Each structure stands twice: as structure tokens, then as C-alpha cells.
């Protein structure tokens, strides 16, 4: 996909959007929906690709999703005690 915007512009957009936790994969896994995260990841990966950061972004995003889910599992386990 060819863009008329510069790589630097895409990188600025990516950096600005990453100020929002959910767009980095950090979410309330108990109240949220993982399917929504797949959609968010798709859009963010396109932006990251245009910025030349797609590999780094994808890894960070799914690591954050996993951390969010593990946090939810720990909380549920603690409530059962």
C-alpha cells in the first residue's frame, strides 16, 4: 500500500495514537472484548507498517494484550480466595 504521506508523518501519527492505552493493547480484559482488540490491532498495524514500525508494534501490542489478560486472571483468582 503506497501512501502520499511521508514515513515521518506516519510515525508521528503512530506515536500520538500510542498515547491511548487501548491502542497499544492495554485494556480491561474483564470488561473488554478480545475480538475488539483484533480490530484495533489491524488498523494500528497498517499505520505502523506505513511508519516502518510494524514488527515492533505487533510484538508490543500482543505482549500488552497478554499482560492485560494475565492481570484479569490474577484478579479473578484473588477474588475466589
Beta strands, then each sheet from edge to edge (+ up, - down):
end
